Amino acid sequence: MVQTVRADRTAPAPPWVARRERAGALRERYPFAREPLSLYLALVDVQQAAWSDAKDEVLRPEEFGAYVAVRVLPDIIEATVTAGPRALTDLVRRQFAGASPAVSGDLVRRWLDGEEQTPAERYLARASASPVLEALGDRAGEAFGGARRSEDADRCCPVCGGLPQCAFIAAPVESLASGPRSLVCSRCAAVWPYPRLTCAACGEQDSTKLTVLSEEGTEERALSGSAVRGLRGRSDSNDPGQAPPRFPHMRIDACTTCSRYLLSIDLGRDPRAVPIVDELAAIPLDLYAVERGFTKVVPNLMGA
């Protein structure tokens, strides 16, 4: 059984500058991810302002949904209409632009309650609520009633009970050592430690059922499972037969017991990586995992 611990809230500075810079860099590096990263860059400006405003607010749990709906959601809608892909832009403009406070509040409340929503509804609610949850810090769980299922407690965020969005491996203190693994919450962005040889979805610890998938060309020392086949290397390679991997610092941590997976980012291999941003750009890895019958523990903000 994994011991539940408090999430790490000791970040030395607000995260928005690093997220913005990383998204801009990855947008240029990965043309196939240019569209979602362009939208994310537009959202970051709104989310940073929402985070800053919420830091000074004293919100009661019953006020959270209405606060997000009135103070954040309209700007998220505007950013989406301005920078989003055509299909999403048309849908958001048609269904959600100019929505009444009651309708907007219900949209956020249903996301908080974990009710079934359309992809567009989940996107808008999550993009609007997440920066406020992040600003609340250790009080973020109050927005969800402070409850989480006991059987999932070890694998859920210790702050708000959310599912992990991705994992990351910290840079090792010693060059020959392996850094610890942590999970990043999909709701409030809190971080908590989690064992490397344990499925983050079901808790499976049998190594024969834990599959690591990574692109060809990734250093063997980073793998403990099979290697991804069929993913092309970087398009700028002069020798397609020897093309290096696009994501040398990323891999798929999959489990054959529950057929779920997470993307894992190795900060020792790329110290500039920002896990929640790099995860958005790893579209080929997501597609590869899905093609092999795995389902992500929770889709990211862009639905992948």
Backbone bond lengths (Angstrom), bond angles and torsions (degrees), N, CA, C in turn:
res aa  C-N    CA-C-N  psi(-1)  N-CA   C-N-CA  omega(-1)  CA-C   N-CA-C  phi
1 M - - - 1.455 - - 1.513 109.95 -
2 V 1.332 116.62 132.85 1.447 120.86 -179.68 1.521 109.87 -81.02
3 Q 1.298 116.05 133.87 1.462 119.82 -179.33 1.519 109.82 -76.61
4 T 1.331 116.66 129.27 1.453 121.64 178.05 1.513 109.44 -75.65
5 V 1.334 115.40 133.26 1.456 120.21 179.91 1.516 108.87 -131.68
6 R 1.300 115.75 165.51 1.446 120.40 176.47 1.512 109.48 -74.25
7 A 1.318 115.82 145.26 1.454 119.83 179.53 1.525 109.91 -72.07
8 D 1.333 113.90 157.33 1.465 120.05 -179.06 1.518 109.65 -78.85
9 R 1.323 116.80 117.75 1.456 121.70 176.84 1.528 110.41 -119.28
10 T 1.314 116.91 32.65 1.460 120.19 -174.34 1.523 112.18 -107.77
11 A 1.334 117.58 25.61 1.458 119.90 179.31 1.528 109.73 -57.93
12 P 1.343 117.99 134.52 1.457 120.54 -173.99 1.521 114.09 -71.46
13 A 1.330 118.56 -18.94 1.460 120.34 -176.84 1.516 108.90 -153.79
14 P 1.348 117.96 158.58 1.460 120.17 174.94 1.532 110.28 -54.99
15 P 1.327 117.89 146.78 1.466 120.38 -170.48 1.514 115.35 -86.51
16 W 1.320 118.39 -4.43 1.455 120.37 -165.55 1.519 113.60 -69.15
17 V 1.318 118.23 -37.30 1.459 120.20 179.90 1.526 110.39 -62.62
18 A 1.327 116.17 -46.40 1.463 119.94 -179.94 1.526 110.93 -63.81
19 R 1.316 117.92 -40.46 1.467 120.61 179.44 1.522 110.92 -64.79
20 R 1.314 116.44 -42.66 1.462 120.37 -179.56 1.527 111.11 -64.74
21 E 1.316 116.67 -45.90 1.463 120.02 -179.33 1.525 111.36 -64.87
22 R 1.320 116.83 -41.29 1.464 119.92 -179.15 1.523 111.18 -67.18
23 A 1.324 117.38 -41.58 1.461 120.11 179.47 1.527 110.47 -62.96
24 G 1.335 116.86 -39.53 1.458 119.45 177.70 1.514 112.04 -64.86
25 A 1.324 116.50 -41.27 1.467 120.26 179.84 1.528 111.37 -66.35
26 L 1.325 117.19 -43.10 1.463 120.30 -178.66 1.523 111.60 -71.21
27 R 1.307 117.17 -30.38 1.467 119.83 177.08 1.527 110.85 -61.70
28 E 1.329 116.44 -37.22 1.455 119.85 177.64 1.525 111.51 -76.43
29 R 1.321 117.56 -32.83 1.463 121.66 -176.56 1.518 112.16 -75.75
30 Y 1.330 117.38 -36.95 1.460 121.77 -173.24 1.534 110.03 -119.09
31 P 1.325 119.19 92.07 1.469 121.07 -179.79 1.517 113.41 -56.41
32 F 1.324 117.88 -33.33 1.467 120.98 -178.78 1.527 112.46 -68.07
33 A 1.327 117.51 -17.37 1.465 121.20 179.30 1.527 112.12 -106.46
34 R 1.321 117.27 11.05 1.466 120.52 -174.46 1.527 111.83 -62.62
35 E 1.318 117.00 -40.15 1.467 119.89 -176.70 1.528 112.54 -65.72
36 P 1.343 119.64 -53.88 1.471 118.16 179.34 1.517 113.15 -65.18
37 L 1.319 118.37 -32.75 1.457 119.78 -179.68 1.521 111.33 -73.78
38 S 1.322 117.97 -31.56 1.467 120.17 174.58 1.523 110.28 -64.73
39 L 1.315 116.38 -41.62 1.463 119.34 176.27 1.515 110.30 -65.03
40 Y 1.322 117.44 -42.85 1.460 120.34 179.73 1.524 111.24 -60.12
41 L 1.324 117.63 -39.77 1.454 120.51 178.73 1.529 111.31 -62.10
42 A 1.321 117.00 -37.27 1.457 120.00 176.67 1.531 111.02 -67.99
43 L 1.319 116.27 -37.07 1.462 120.27 179.53 1.522 111.98 -69.11
44 V 1.326 117.38 -35.52 1.464 120.70 -176.23 1.526 111.34 -58.14
45 D 1.309 117.26 -39.98 1.464 119.43 179.60 1.525 110.96 -61.39
46 V 1.342 116.59 -42.97 1.465 120.97 178.48 1.525 110.33 -67.69
47 Q 1.315 116.39 -43.49 1.459 120.12 -177.20 1.521 112.17 -66.74
48 Q 1.312 117.09 -37.06 1.457 119.30 177.69 1.526 110.92 -62.92
49 A 1.337 116.63 -42.83 1.461 119.94 178.11 1.530 110.99 -64.82
50 A 1.339 115.98 -40.41 1.470 119.67 179.38 1.522 110.71 -64.90
51 W 1.317 116.89 -41.59 1.467 122.12 177.55 1.526 111.00 -60.91
52 S 1.326 116.16 -46.04 1.468 120.40 -179.34 1.521 111.67 -63.15
53 D 1.323 116.70 -43.29 1.468 120.60 179.43 1.523 111.24 -65.12
54 A 1.337 116.02 -42.76 1.464 119.86 -176.10 1.517 112.31 -69.15
55 K 1.337 117.36 -25.25 1.460 119.92 178.69 1.524 111.77 -60.10
56 D 1.320 116.92 -26.97 1.461 121.69 -177.41 1.519 113.03 -97.78
57 E 1.326 116.84 0.46 1.460 121.01 -178.35 1.528 111.26 -94.75
58 V 1.309 115.59 150.17 1.463 121.69 171.30 1.522 106.15 -113.56
59 L 1.333 115.42 96.59 1.456 121.20 -174.06 1.521 111.31 -100.07
60 R 1.325 115.56 131.91 1.463 119.95 170.28 1.523 108.17 -83.79
61 P 1.330 117.80 151.34 1.468 120.04 -177.33 1.527 113.38 -52.06
62 E 1.318 117.49 -39.42 1.457 120.56 -177.59 1.530 112.58 -71.79
63 E 1.325 117.04 -12.94 1.465 120.97 -179.56 1.527 112.73 -94.68
64 F 1.315 117.06 -11.48 1.456 120.50 -169.65 1.520 112.25 -61.14
65 G 1.327 117.37 -50.68 1.461 120.77 -176.99 1.511 112.57 -59.31
66 A 1.323 116.76 -45.58 1.460 120.38 -179.57 1.517 111.47 -66.24
67 Y 1.334 116.41 -38.39 1.466 120.51 179.08 1.525 110.20 -60.80
68 V 1.327 116.68 -48.72 1.466 120.98 -179.12 1.522 110.42 -63.40
69 A 1.329 116.86 -42.37 1.453 120.93 -176.96 1.524 112.14 -63.53
70 V 1.332 116.94 -37.30 1.462 121.06 -176.03 1.521 111.86 -88.66
71 R 1.329 117.41 -40.43 1.454 120.91 -170.42 1.536 114.12 -92.46
72 V 1.325 117.63 -24.03 1.468 119.48 -173.16 1.526 113.00 -120.65
73 L 1.302 117.90 -46.34 1.467 121.47 -172.90 1.530 113.97 -54.28
74 P 1.349 120.18 -43.97 1.478 117.92 179.93 1.526 113.20 -58.49
75 D 1.332 117.95 -37.87 1.465 120.12 179.50 1.525 111.43 -72.72
76 I 1.337 117.35 -32.64 1.470 120.46 175.09 1.528 109.69 -65.19
77 I 1.316 116.75 -41.37 1.469 120.75 177.54 1.520 110.11 -62.08
78 E 1.320 117.02 -44.71 1.465 120.24 179.95 1.524 111.65 -62.79
79 A 1.326 117.25 -43.47 1.463 120.72 178.97 1.520 110.97 -63.40
80 T 1.326 116.58 -38.33 1.461 120.99 -179.80 1.518 111.14 -67.14
81 V 1.316 116.66 -43.32 1.461 120.52 179.14 1.526 110.99 -64.29
82 T 1.325 116.25 -33.01 1.462 120.87 -178.38 1.523 112.46 -77.79
83 A 1.331 117.69 -41.54 1.466 120.64 -169.95 1.518 114.97 -117.13
84 G 1.315 119.19 -6.48 1.453 121.37 -174.58 1.513 113.64 -78.69
85 P 1.327 117.55 166.31 1.466 121.71 174.61 1.526 110.28 -64.10
86 R 1.315 116.33 155.03 1.460 121.79 -171.79 1.525 113.09 -54.40
87 A 1.325 117.12 -46.31 1.468 119.65 -176.67 1.524 111.18 -61.74
88 L 1.335 116.95 -44.53 1.458 120.35 179.58 1.518 110.88 -68.71
89 T 1.322 116.92 -40.79 1.458 121.07 179.34 1.522 111.34 -58.17
90 D 1.325 116.34 -48.14 1.469 120.15 -179.31 1.520 111.14 -62.67
91 L 1.325 116.96 -41.95 1.459 121.00 -178.90 1.520 111.43 -65.13
92 V 1.324 116.14 -46.24 1.463 119.96 -178.78 1.521 110.96 -65.71
93 R 1.327 116.53 -42.75 1.466 119.44 178.85 1.519 111.21 -62.04
94 R 1.321 116.74 -40.54 1.456 121.44 -175.41 1.530 112.49 -74.61
95 Q 1.331 117.34 -39.80 1.458 120.17 -171.33 1.524 114.92 -100.86
96 F 1.335 117.68 -25.94 1.463 117.76 -169.29 1.529 114.72 -123.64
97 A 1.331 118.19 -24.17 1.465 119.03 179.78 1.529 109.80 -63.32
98 G 1.318 116.32 130.43 1.462 120.43 -179.84 1.507 114.43 77.62
99 A 1.331 117.79 12.75 1.467 120.03 179.32 1.523 110.22 -63.44
100 S 1.306 115.92 149.07 1.463 121.02 179.91 1.523 110.04 -69.33
101 P 1.337 117.84 157.11 1.469 120.04 176.65 1.528 112.63 -55.01
102 A 1.326 117.15 -34.52 1.463 119.77 -179.61 1.521 110.98 -65.93
103 V 1.331 116.52 -43.48 1.458 121.04 179.89 1.533 110.22 -67.17
104 S 1.331 116.43 -43.92 1.459 120.37 179.64 1.522 111.21 -64.24
105 G 1.320 116.13 -42.21 1.457 119.97 178.78 1.513 112.16 -62.88
106 D 1.324 116.39 -38.11 1.468 120.39 178.31 1.525 110.73 -66.52
107 L 1.325 116.59 -36.39 1.456 121.40 178.20 1.527 110.67 -60.21
108 V 1.329 116.48 -46.77 1.463 120.45 -180.00 1.518 110.80 -69.32
109 R 1.330 117.33 -41.71 1.466 120.84 -178.09 1.517 111.03 -60.99
110 R 1.334 117.97 -42.17 1.463 120.25 -179.02 1.527 111.35 -65.26
111 W 1.329 116.82 -34.03 1.466 118.87 175.41 1.528 110.63 -67.07
112 L 1.309 116.71 -43.86 1.460 120.45 178.19 1.520 111.88 -60.66
113 D 1.325 116.08 -35.60 1.465 121.08 -178.71 1.520 112.99 -83.82
114 G 1.330 117.36 -1.98 1.455 120.59 178.92 1.512 114.09 72.30
115 E 1.326 117.31 24.00 1.459 120.39 -179.99 1.526 110.88 -77.16
116 E 1.308 115.95 161.79 1.452 121.93 179.20 1.531 109.47 -66.21
117 Q 1.326 116.36 132.55 1.458 122.44 178.70 1.522 110.04 -139.57
118 T 1.320 115.25 159.66 1.457 119.49 173.17 1.525 108.79 -71.50
119 P 1.332 117.78 160.05 1.470 119.00 177.76 1.522 113.04 -55.33
120 A 1.330 118.11 -39.11 1.469 120.39 -179.80 1.519 110.80 -67.19
121 E 1.312 117.84 -39.34 1.462 120.67 178.04 1.520 111.39 -64.36
122 R 1.334 116.18 -45.48 1.472 119.56 178.48 1.520 111.27 -60.90
123 Y 1.315 115.67 -42.44 1.463 119.83 179.83 1.523 111.13 -59.93
124 L 1.317 117.40 -50.02 1.462 120.58 -177.31 1.520 111.64 -64.78
125 A 1.326 116.67 -43.94 1.461 119.59 -178.78 1.517 110.97 -65.63
126 R 1.309 116.76 -43.99 1.460 119.99 -178.16 1.527 111.53 -68.31
127 A 1.325 117.20 -44.44 1.460 120.29 179.80 1.516 111.24 -61.31
128 S 1.325 117.21 -31.95 1.463 121.92 -178.80 1.518 112.36 -82.26
129 A 1.322 117.48 -41.63 1.465 121.10 -173.22 1.522 113.20 -82.83
130 S 1.318 117.76 -31.96 1.466 119.98 -172.35 1.529 114.03 -58.95
131 P 1.336 119.84 -45.00 1.470 117.26 -179.66 1.519 113.37 -65.67
132 V 1.329 116.79 -29.51 1.462 119.88 177.44 1.523 109.91 -72.16
133 L 1.323 117.03 -41.51 1.462 120.60 175.04 1.519 110.89 -59.99
134 E 1.321 115.94 -42.26 1.458 120.14 179.72 1.529 110.64 -63.03
135 A 1.333 116.28 -38.40 1.463 120.22 179.19 1.523 112.13 -67.65
136 L 1.342 116.51 -31.63 1.464 120.08 -179.19 1.524 111.87 -69.85
137 G 1.323 117.61 -20.87 1.460 120.36 178.79 1.512 111.70 62.18
138 D 1.315 117.14 -128.41 1.460 121.74 -175.72 1.519 113.52 -65.66
139 R 1.326 117.82 -10.12 1.464 121.10 178.29 1.532 112.21 -93.15
140 A 1.320 117.66 2.27 1.462 120.28 -176.06 1.519 112.17 -60.36
141 G 1.322 117.51 -33.48 1.455 120.57 -179.05 1.519 113.80 -62.87
142 E 1.331 117.52 -22.24 1.460 120.49 179.89 1.524 111.44 -63.02
143 A 1.338 116.75 -29.36 1.460 119.97 179.67 1.524 112.24 -67.38
144 F 1.337 116.62 -19.38 1.465 121.80 179.36 1.526 111.50 -109.03
145 G 1.311 116.88 17.51 1.453 120.40 -179.72 1.510 113.27 80.57
146 G 1.324 117.70 4.84 1.462 121.70 177.98 1.513 114.03 68.99
147 A 1.323 118.20 13.55 1.466 120.95 -174.18 1.513 111.08 -112.69
148 R 1.325 116.57 148.90 1.448 123.09 168.47 1.531 107.73 -150.25
149 R 1.309 114.70 152.60 1.463 119.44 -176.92 1.522 110.71 -63.58
150 S 1.314 115.98 131.48 1.460 119.92 -174.14 1.521 112.45 -62.34
151 E 1.344 117.36 -34.93 1.454 119.15 -177.28 1.528 111.69 -70.15
152 D 1.325 117.69 -18.82 1.453 121.39 179.85 1.527 112.63 -105.68
153 A 1.311 117.67 3.17 1.461 120.81 -171.07 1.521 112.33 -57.12
154 D 1.326 118.29 -38.40 1.457 120.61 -177.67 1.517 112.55 -67.62
155 R 1.318 116.68 -25.89 1.455 120.58 -175.73 1.521 113.02 -105.49
156 C 1.328 117.04 3.33 1.459 121.44 178.65 1.521 110.90 -108.83
157 C 1.304 115.79 159.80 1.455 121.64 -179.26 1.527 110.91 -57.82
158 P 1.314 118.72 127.86 1.464 121.32 179.38 1.526 113.01 -66.39
159 V 1.327 117.40 -15.69 1.469 120.73 -178.65 1.517 111.89 -89.98
160 C 1.358 116.90 -54.35 1.467 119.46 -173.49 1.519 113.54 -118.93
161 G 1.333 118.15 -5.32 1.457 120.28 -180.00 1.510 114.28 83.39
162 G 1.338 117.86 7.04 1.452 120.59 -179.13 1.516 113.13 -72.28
163 L 1.335 115.69 160.56 1.459 121.59 176.75 1.527 109.96 -79.75
164 P 1.325 117.87 155.00 1.468 119.97 179.07 1.520 111.82 -71.84
165 Q 1.329 115.40 138.95 1.458 120.82 176.02 1.521 111.40 -86.62
166 C 1.315 115.63 -40.38 1.460 120.83 -179.43 1.523 108.22 -158.59
167 A 1.310 115.20 174.90 1.463 121.57 176.68 1.522 108.38 -122.28
168 F 1.316 115.51 160.01 1.454 118.58 171.09 1.516 109.89 -144.79
169 I 1.318 113.99 151.28 1.458 122.40 177.59 1.518 107.58 -105.75
170 A 1.314 117.48 119.46 1.459 121.13 -178.75 1.521 110.44 -67.84
171 A 1.321 115.28 152.58 1.456 119.40 175.45 1.522 109.28 -61.68
172 P 1.334 118.13 133.52 1.467 120.50 -177.82 1.526 111.82 -69.22
173 V 1.317 115.07 147.70 1.465 119.82 176.45 1.516 110.35 -70.00
174 E 1.332 116.68 -37.63 1.457 122.80 176.92 1.519 109.03 -111.25
175 S 1.313 116.58 143.65 1.458 121.08 -172.33 1.520 113.47 -60.41
176 L 1.338 117.98 -31.18 1.452 120.92 -177.60 1.523 112.71 -93.09
177 A 1.320 116.64 -5.01 1.459 120.31 -178.89 1.523 110.23 -88.65
178 S 1.314 115.21 169.27 1.460 121.53 177.40 1.521 108.55 -112.01
179 G 1.321 117.13 128.75 1.448 120.80 -177.14 1.519 112.24 -69.38
180 P 1.328 118.06 159.72 1.465 121.80 178.86 1.520 111.63 -71.64
181 R 1.318 115.29 157.42 1.456 122.49 179.59 1.523 109.60 -100.40
182 S 1.325 116.33 141.10 1.461 121.78 175.68 1.514 109.29 -134.73
183 L 1.327 115.47 158.25 1.459 122.55 175.99 1.522 109.48 -109.98
184 V 1.332 116.15 151.31 1.463 122.50 178.93 1.519 108.62 -115.66
185 C 1.323 117.40 126.71 1.459 121.84 -176.73 1.535 111.35 -68.69
186 S 1.309 116.43 137.62 1.457 122.28 179.63 1.522 112.25 -77.83
187 R 1.327 117.43 -11.87 1.466 120.03 -177.39 1.520 113.03 -106.14
188 C 1.328 117.57 -48.61 1.467 119.62 -173.70 1.516 113.19 -117.32
189 A 1.340 117.98 1.59 1.468 124.07 177.20 1.522 113.78 67.30
190 A 1.336 118.53 13.16 1.462 120.43 174.03 1.524 109.74 -66.19
191 V 1.312 116.32 158.40 1.464 123.08 -177.34 1.523 108.56 -124.06
192 W 1.337 116.31 135.94 1.461 119.37 175.79 1.531 110.15 -143.21
193 P 1.343 117.05 148.99 1.465 120.38 -177.76 1.523 111.79 -71.97
194 Y 1.329 114.49 149.76 1.461 119.85 -179.72 1.530 108.31 -152.72
195 P 1.332 118.29 139.70 1.474 120.65 -176.89 1.522 112.47 -58.83
196 R 1.307 116.71 143.88 1.457 120.85 -177.32 1.523 111.99 -70.06
197 L 1.309 118.74 -37.71 1.466 121.76 -176.78 1.515 111.75 -98.05
198 T 1.320 115.64 47.63 1.463 121.87 177.82 1.517 108.41 -143.06
199 C 1.344 116.99 132.03 1.460 120.73 178.35 1.527 109.74 -66.18
200 A 1.314 116.88 130.19 1.464 121.15 -178.94 1.523 112.14 -78.04
201 A 1.333 117.12 -7.32 1.459 120.09 179.82 1.520 112.84 -98.75
202 C 1.351 117.29 -41.98 1.463 119.83 -175.23 1.518 113.43 -124.65
203 G 1.317 118.87 -7.21 1.459 121.46 179.03 1.512 114.44 84.64
204 E 1.340 118.32 8.54 1.466 121.41 178.86 1.537 110.29 -58.28
205 Q 1.342 115.67 135.58 1.458 120.62 -179.54 1.533 113.13 -121.43
206 D 1.312 116.77 -0.69 1.459 120.86 177.41 1.528 108.65 -73.79
207 S 1.323 117.46 112.80 1.459 121.25 -174.04 1.526 112.81 -62.02
208 T 1.327 117.25 -23.66 1.465 119.50 179.38 1.524 111.66 -71.99
209 K 1.338 116.77 -14.77 1.462 121.01 179.93 1.524 112.66 -106.75
210 L 1.333 116.19 1.54 1.464 121.90 178.10 1.520 108.01 -105.29
211 T 1.314 116.38 114.65 1.454 122.08 -174.18 1.523 110.32 -109.37
212 V 1.312 116.51 128.65 1.453 122.04 174.76 1.523 108.18 -105.67
213 L 1.314 116.89 123.91 1.455 122.33 -179.98 1.519 108.78 -116.74
214 S 1.321 116.51 130.87 1.453 120.64 179.90 1.513 109.44 -146.79
215 E 1.304 116.28 158.66 1.459 120.36 -178.72 1.526 112.21 -62.21
216 E 1.314 115.07 152.02 1.453 119.68 171.51 1.529 108.77 -60.81
217 G 1.310 115.55 138.85 1.446 119.54 -178.99 1.509 112.94 100.30
218 T 1.331 117.10 -14.87 1.454 119.76 175.78 1.525 108.35 -69.27
219 E 1.312 116.97 140.23 1.456 120.87 -176.60 1.527 110.95 -57.29
220 E 1.317 115.63 135.08 1.454 120.02 -175.89 1.524 112.84 -60.66
221 R 1.317 117.12 -29.73 1.463 118.56 -177.86 1.533 111.55 -66.59
222 A 1.333 116.11 -15.73 1.464 119.16 -178.74 1.522 111.72 -89.31
223 L 1.336 117.44 -3.92 1.456 121.10 -173.64 1.518 112.10 -111.89
224 S 1.326 115.40 148.66 1.454 120.30 170.85 1.518 110.12 -134.49
225 G 1.330 116.29 15.82 1.451 120.69 -179.93 1.519 109.48 -146.03
226 S 1.316 117.69 -153.09 1.452 121.48 -178.06 1.525 110.91 -83.17
227 A 1.319 115.69 160.57 1.463 120.81 -178.12 1.516 110.63 -99.66
228 V 1.315 116.50 145.87 1.449 121.76 178.18 1.520 109.38 -63.86
229 R 1.317 117.41 134.52 1.454 122.27 176.50 1.524 109.10 -112.93
230 G 1.310 116.33 142.22 1.455 119.68 172.55 1.510 115.46 95.77
231 L 1.325 119.61 -6.09 1.453 121.32 176.66 1.519 108.72 -88.15
232 R 1.315 116.93 124.89 1.455 121.32 179.94 1.516 110.29 -72.39
233 G 1.310 115.68 154.14 1.452 120.59 176.21 1.515 110.90 -78.40
234 R 1.313 116.84 -165.63 1.453 121.45 -178.08 1.522 110.26 -63.21
235 S 1.329 115.76 140.50 1.460 120.53 -177.81 1.518 112.71 -70.43
236 D 1.347 117.92 -14.33 1.452 120.25 -178.61 1.530 112.13 -90.32
237 S 1.333 116.50 5.63 1.462 119.05 -179.45 1.521 110.55 -71.45
238 N 1.330 117.83 138.75 1.455 122.04 178.03 1.520 112.49 -77.31
239 D 1.314 116.14 -18.45 1.463 121.01 -178.62 1.526 108.43 -126.54
240 P 1.363 117.94 95.20 1.462 120.58 -177.39 1.521 113.27 -55.23
241 G 1.341 116.99 -29.45 1.452 119.57 -179.83 1.512 112.73 -70.07
242 Q 1.332 116.27 -21.34 1.455 120.43 -179.22 1.532 110.78 -119.88
243 A 1.321 117.50 28.26 1.456 121.23 -176.32 1.524 110.62 -62.54
244 P 1.320 117.36 128.98 1.466 120.34 178.39 1.523 110.49 -70.88
245 P 1.319 118.11 160.86 1.463 120.40 -178.90 1.522 112.35 -67.73
246 R 1.308 115.80 147.86 1.459 120.50 174.82 1.516 111.39 -70.32
247 F 1.324 115.97 -34.13 1.461 121.20 -174.09 1.530 110.23 -122.41
248 P 1.312 118.79 67.68 1.463 119.72 -177.03 1.518 113.29 -66.84
249 H 1.323 117.30 -15.41 1.471 121.18 -178.12 1.520 112.35 -104.97
250 M 1.345 116.97 8.88 1.463 119.52 -176.25 1.519 110.64 -128.44
251 R 1.331 115.03 154.82 1.451 120.52 178.31 1.525 108.82 -154.65
252 I 1.325 114.79 168.47 1.456 122.55 176.73 1.518 107.98 -103.36
253 D 1.324 117.35 121.04 1.464 122.46 172.66 1.519 107.34 -98.63
254 A 1.332 116.95 105.30 1.457 122.01 -174.40 1.527 110.95 -116.50
255 C 1.324 115.48 159.66 1.464 121.94 -178.85 1.521 108.83 -132.38
256 T 1.330 116.88 124.48 1.458 120.14 179.51 1.523 112.37 -79.80
257 T 1.309 117.95 -12.17 1.463 120.51 177.13 1.523 111.08 -71.84
258 C 1.335 116.84 -47.01 1.468 120.80 -177.15 1.520 112.82 -110.06
259 S 1.336 117.50 -4.94 1.467 123.23 -179.51 1.527 112.77 59.86
260 R 1.323 116.45 33.23 1.462 121.10 177.03 1.532 109.38 -112.34
261 Y 1.342 114.88 162.66 1.464 118.41 178.88 1.519 110.94 -150.06
262 L 1.334 113.92 160.36 1.462 123.79 171.12 1.520 108.30 -130.13
263 L 1.307 116.34 152.49 1.454 120.12 167.68 1.517 108.71 -87.94
264 S 1.319 115.78 138.66 1.461 121.67 -178.00 1.523 109.22 -120.91
265 I 1.331 116.09 132.80 1.461 122.71 -177.22 1.522 108.65 -111.48
266 D 1.317 116.93 127.26 1.463 122.39 -178.48 1.529 109.10 -97.26
267 L 1.320 116.61 104.40 1.459 121.23 -178.48 1.522 111.79 -72.59
268 G 1.314 117.88 -18.25 1.447 120.22 174.57 1.515 111.65 -68.83
269 R 1.317 116.50 -29.21 1.461 121.21 -179.66 1.523 112.07 -90.59
270 D 1.333 117.69 -23.68 1.466 120.98 174.40 1.518 108.22 -146.69
271 P 1.324 118.03 90.83 1.466 121.51 -177.69 1.521 113.41 -63.65
272 R 1.326 117.73 -17.27 1.471 120.96 -179.87 1.527 112.32 -82.86
273 A 1.317 117.28 -9.74 1.466 120.47 -177.45 1.521 111.40 -63.34
274 V 1.324 115.18 145.00 1.465 123.16 173.05 1.526 105.42 -120.23
275 P 1.330 119.07 105.67 1.460 121.21 -166.87 1.524 115.57 -47.82
276 I 1.331 118.95 -49.32 1.467 118.36 -175.27 1.523 112.33 -70.57
277 V 1.333 117.81 -19.84 1.458 121.03 176.92 1.529 109.81 -86.15
278 D 1.325 117.49 -47.75 1.461 120.41 178.80 1.528 111.00 -58.80
279 E 1.323 116.67 -36.01 1.460 120.66 179.69 1.530 111.23 -61.07
280 L 1.323 117.49 -34.47 1.459 121.25 179.28 1.532 111.70 -66.51
281 A 1.335 116.13 -29.71 1.464 120.51 -174.72 1.521 113.60 -86.95
282 A 1.317 118.08 -11.31 1.475 121.39 -171.87 1.526 112.15 -85.47
283 I 1.306 116.63 47.82 1.467 121.45 -175.48 1.530 112.54 -60.23
284 P 1.337 120.58 -44.30 1.473 118.92 178.72 1.522 113.43 -60.73
285 L 1.326 117.64 -35.38 1.461 119.70 178.28 1.528 110.75 -67.50
286 D 1.333 116.75 -41.90 1.466 119.85 176.62 1.523 110.80 -59.56
287 L 1.313 116.76 -45.75 1.463 120.35 -178.80 1.523 110.78 -62.74
288 Y 1.327 116.11 -39.53 1.457 119.45 179.62 1.524 111.00 -63.42
289 A 1.331 116.59 -43.88 1.463 120.05 -179.77 1.525 111.10 -63.38
290 V 1.330 117.10 -43.24 1.466 121.39 -178.86 1.529 110.32 -65.18
291 E 1.325 117.06 -40.90 1.463 120.66 179.23 1.527 111.62 -60.40
292 R 1.321 117.62 -25.61 1.451 121.76 -179.47 1.518 112.99 -98.18
293 G 1.321 115.95 15.87 1.453 120.72 170.91 1.510 116.17 89.02
294 F 1.342 117.80 9.78 1.459 120.67 178.70 1.532 110.40 -96.51
295 T 1.321 115.43 150.13 1.464 122.46 177.88 1.517 108.96 -120.49
296 K 1.317 117.26 133.30 1.459 120.12 -179.65 1.522 110.09 -64.25
297 V 1.325 116.40 143.90 1.467 121.32 -179.37 1.525 110.40 -52.09
298 V 1.316 117.27 -44.06 1.457 121.50 172.77 1.529 107.14 -151.23
299 P 1.339 118.30 133.81 1.467 119.25 177.39 1.523 110.89 -60.37
300 N 1.335 116.27 151.52 1.464 118.34 178.96 1.520 110.46 -80.14
301 L 1.317 115.63 -176.65 1.469 120.92 -175.73 1.514 112.10 -54.72
302 M 1.334 117.41 -35.38 1.457 121.04 -178.17 1.523 112.93 -88.14
303 G 1.318 117.19 6.03 1.450 121.11 174.89 1.502 115.55 89.63
304 A 1.341 117.85 1.93 1.470 120.59 -179.41 1.526 110.78 -87.48
